[in-house]
């Protein structure tokens, strides 16, 4: 090779190198352009979502602000406890996940607790279970008290609902045994009827909270929720019910709310509950707040003595199919879908009305008997309320709207709804039923709360929940939501 050949070879190598550098530079440039466009697209999408949520929120706040709470008297039973909140991940940090999930009626060992927790954790469903092993339970309480996330708040379905009623402006009488912690947490418009507590220790319920996307071994949570355990031997006896019943007549409530009956799992049913219902005048409405039941015998007793004798029922997406399958098939579903379709919920509500309400063979009775004239189902994505327009219930659109707003406020632990910490899970429309050719309601951001009338006498309202994306607490959510809906309907 001569000098000229060397020169040619060198020049060709340089050209190939420069070409390669040019291609690499182009690729890098294209990647930067794509990243910019993608980030800009994400920014625009987030901006659009925030604008949409703001429109929805403004429309819902307008409905809420147009309806003030009147001078209402509400009696709420039964029982109270101290709720000990803790992050489940902290409590179980040194516990190995179980190889399989399993359901138990009550918990005796740590392994049973882990198997049960894994079952509900992986399905994203709320549950409450009795720990029959007091030593194990108190060990878990001491462990929770020592953890950074451990904190006590006033607990129990009745006190939580009573406090929400009082916060919204109602005059409230709570049926519960008095203790120092309960009395310290009362609002000025709350009174307690039930006598002093007795026993060596306060009743504690341990609230194990988890968040969406958490992992525990091979188990993944699909939504934020809680698993509650307790060793409560006082509240199951409804020991406050007798004194509470004596004061109902003089208090003259517009509404009696019955809650906390899931505490009677594996205990005999207390007949005082339906006796108090029967003793009330027809003008006093009665609401039963469902909960996580495991004892089929108890649920069948409640289905015999309570659900057929109340005006209103409240429940979540887990408790709805529990009641539905019990009424229709005679059994209980342990775990159900954590984010059901609107159409599915509506179908089950209609069926329950046919079993217990005026959509069946019964008409609204003139005599003292009660039948179901109102149902409220609260889910993560939406609120649904169904009422018989011939009954005393009023303001259904406002009630379902307020319930949806309180869902966000409670979970985010904020007085105001913040769209920056919100999301919406409802589709652009929903079917009225799972049956074909039944119609569809399209979602309107400017009119987000949908109401319609069926069969002449029945109004159904659906409100979207601006789902809190910065979860502070989930326990007590259903109680606050139900109370918020009820307070505007009496």
PyMOL commands that set and color helices and strands:
alter all, ss='L'
color gray80, all
select helices_A, chain A and resi 3-65+88-91+110-123+134-145+157-167+180-184+235-237+241-251+261-264+272-279+296-305+307-309+317-329+342-356+396-412+419-421+445-447+477-486
alter helices_A, ss='H'
color red, helices_A
select strands_A, chain A and resi 73-77+81-87+127-130+151-155+171-175+190-193+204-210+215-216+219-220+225-230+255-258+285-289+312-316+374-378+382-388+422-423+429-431+440-442+450-454+458-464+467-468
alter strands_A, ss='S'
color yellow, strands_A
deselect
rebuild
show_as cartoon
